[in-house]
């Protein structure tokens, strides 16, 4: 907000603009009086010279005004004295006390009243009266018309009073306007602050509503996913039970035939049948383990055990057998405090996503290491990668680029990692593909161990349906 000094300076420049115009008006009118009355003047060339000096002074005043300053601002009485002498000389070289130039005293008093306070205006009026008196004393008797002196003094005094009163009224009005303007600016500032506070509170409310909405959507997504997994577990358990009972009878029958038949050819075929039945039984046991109700209690979990369990489940995904999966998870890594089933779900989701992202013969790598106080599991592939436009939405619920995907796998996996005090992040592969990094706090510090890549050969199970709701 402009200060009092700024407003005073603006007032001075505004009044100076008026004074400059009055000065030039006086110079122009003076030359007109000289040229139209040259024969009546006592010394016209002296009058022209004095007007030229006045024009020079007016030019200086104009130049300072254009620079934003007031010429001789600090010496107002000097200016008034100089003008009194200037006007007296004009009258002396014209016709004397009755010279038209005597009305320049009124212009000078008007300029002083506009620019300065009332006391200076009356001081200037007094100087002009002294100038008139001195002029009356020095003029020779033929040019000394004293009858005009009282009227000139009266008009000069009246003009000083009127102009100074008007200027004082204008200043008071200006101060009132400045005060009202300052109050308006303060009110506008208060209104702006209140509006900013309201906008801040509105934005904060919107942010909280968005957070609550996101949390609600996340909870709903997890509930839906858990319900799907529970239904799948019940279905898997039912299938395993229905298949397991007749399978146990078949296995017992094969064992009985092996004991009773000594024919080498039949024994070979029975042995082959027994091995295949054992393979089916192992598959059923794994299916039962996978479909069992998940534990919610946390405990020490070894990363290698989680990786092996996730890969043992992933091998039943029919596309897994066409990929090369390598693990570099040192067994000496410290455990993490987690729910084993939840952590297995995270690794399984990431492995199945990598399988879907790679072509036949693609490579998938799982590497574990200790980084400070965190266990870090990196799952990388050489697949098609993830586009720039999809990366920002990668971990949002229900976002998926796969026709059969649910859009919940990565979302739930990140939530599980964050609930364990860790994180799940995505990085673009060095050449191509994708890299997902799971970081979890270790239970105890341990020196990082290195391990050579261990290529895993994925057995080819019987063709089974792809797991639903496990990965996005």
Buried (B, 14 or more C-beta within 10 A) or exposed (E): EEEEEEBEBEBBEEBBEEBBEBBBEBBEBBBEBBEEBEEEBBEBEBBBEBBEEBBEBBBEBBEBBEEEEBBEEEEBEEBBBBBBBBBBBBBBBBBBBBBBBBBBBBBBBBBBBBBBBBEBBBBBBBBBBEBBEBBBEEBEEEBBBEEBBEEBBEBBBEBBBEBBEEBBEBBEEBEEEBEEEBEEEEEEEEEEEEEEEEEEEEEEEEEEEEEEEEEEBBEEBBEBBEEBBEEBBEEBBEBBEEBBEEBEEEBEEBEEBBEEEEEEEEEEBBEEBBEEBEEBBEBBEBBBEBBEEBEEEBEEBBBBBBBBBBBBBBBBBBBBBBBBBBBBBBEEBBBBBBBBBBBBBBBBBBBBBBBBBBEEEBBBBBBBBBEEEBBBBBBBBBBBBBEEEEEEEBBBBBBBBEEEBBBBBBBBBBBBBEEBEBBBEBEEBEEEBBBBBBBBBBBEEBEEEEBEEEEBEBEEBEEEEEBEBBBB
